[in-house]
Amino acid sequence: MKLKKLKICKIILFCSLIIISMYPLNSFSCSFNILPKKNLIILNSNTSEKSYFLVEIAKTDEQKQKGLQCRISLKKNEGMLFVWNFEDYRTFWMKNTRISLDLIFINKKYEIVDVFYNAEPYKLNAINSKKKAKYVLELNSGVFKSLFLNLGDKILLKK
């Protein structure tokens, strides 16, 4: 009886090792691709000032899932714009993201409807929009405030 249990344990152990060996220890790859870029302008409704950015456009599910993960830095005028086909409440996190970010939620009328300031690197807590958004713009933390931008300001996306 003990011999039979020992054989079963060996078989289970052997099968487990085969399954584990099929998966790399760290299945997450920290390589990234630079996505197509577009010029984005934020129009300050109070001062009529314009702020110019060069943003990567994330449209596919894979691009949106990867986002700015693994990036070491962004220039002050760079960011990423996430694009959906419809408005909805959006949820983000900072998994594998090394850069502190501001997340700017934008509705289908291109109006800024919500901002989450200073999302901390590597945090896994959910960052939820308070209003429905069709677009989410990620910029370096502090850029939004330093340019005196506000809720209600609009974006223009140059083609």
Residue pairs with C-beta under 8 A, 6 or more apart in sequence:
28 96
30 69
30 70
30 96
31 70
32 66
32 69
32 70
32 71
34 56
35 56
35 57
35 58
35 63
35 80
36 56
36 57
37 54
37 55
37 56
37 57
38 54
38 55
38 57
38 81
38 157
38 158
38 159
39 52
39 53
39 54
39 55
39 157
39 158
40 52
40 53
40 54
40 55
40 79
40 81
40 137
40 155
40 156
40 157
40 158
41 50
41 51
41 52
41 53
41 155
41 156
41 158
42 50
42 51
42 53
42 112
42 147
42 149
42 153
42 154
42 155
43 49
43 50
43 153
43 154
43 155
43 156
44 50
44 51
44 147
44 148
44 149
44 150
44 153
45 150
45 152
45 153
45 154
46 148
46 150
47 148
49 147
49 148
51 147
51 149
52 77
53 77
53 78
53 79
53 137
53 139
54 77
54 78
54 79
55 78
55 79
55 80
55 81
55 137
56 78
56 79
56 80
56 81
57 80
57 81
57 83
58 64
58 66
58 67
58 80
58 81
58 82
58 83
59 83
64 82
67 80
67 82
67 92
67 97
67 138
68 74
68 80
68 97
68 99
68 101
68 138
69 95
69 96
69 97
70 96
70 97
70 98
71 97
71 98
71 99
72 98
72 99
73 99
74 99
74 139
74 140
76 140
76 143
78 140
79 137
79 138
79 139
79 140
80 137
80 138
81 135
81 136
81 137
81 138
81 157
82 90
82 135
82 136
82 137
82 138
83 134
83 135
84 90
84 134
84 135
85 134
86 108
86 134
87 107
87 108
87 132
87 133
87 134
88 132
88 133
89 128
89 129
89 131
89 132
89 133
90 105
90 128
90 129
90 133
90 136
91 126
91 127
91 128
91 129
92 103
92 116
92 119
92 126
92 127
92 136
93 123
93 124
93 125
93 126
93 127
94 101
94 119
94 120
94 121
94 122
94 123
94 124
94 127
95 122
95 124
96 122
97 119
97 121
97 122
98 121
98 122
99 121
99 140
99 141
100 118
100 119
100 120
100 121
100 140
100 141
100 142
101 118
101 119
101 138
101 139
101 140
101 141
102 115
102 116
102 117
102 118
102 119
102 138
102 139
102 140
102 141
102 142
102 143
102 144
102 145
103 115
103 116
103 119
103 127
103 136
103 137
103 138
104 112
104 114
104 115
104 136
104 137
104 138
104 139
104 144
104 149
105 112
105 113
105 114
105 115
105 116
105 129
105 130
105 131
105 133
105 135
105 136
106 112
106 113
106 133
106 134
106 135
106 136
106 137
106 155
107 113
107 131
107 132
107 133
107 134
107 135
108 134
109 154
110 135
110 154
110 155
110 156
110 157
111 152
111 153
111 154
112 149
112 150
112 151
112 152
112 153
112 154
112 155
113 129
113 130
113 131
113 132
113 133
113 151
114 129
114 130
114 131
114 133
114 151
115 144
115 151
116 127
116 129
117 141
117 144
117 145
118 141
118 142
119 127
119 141
129 136
135 155
137 155
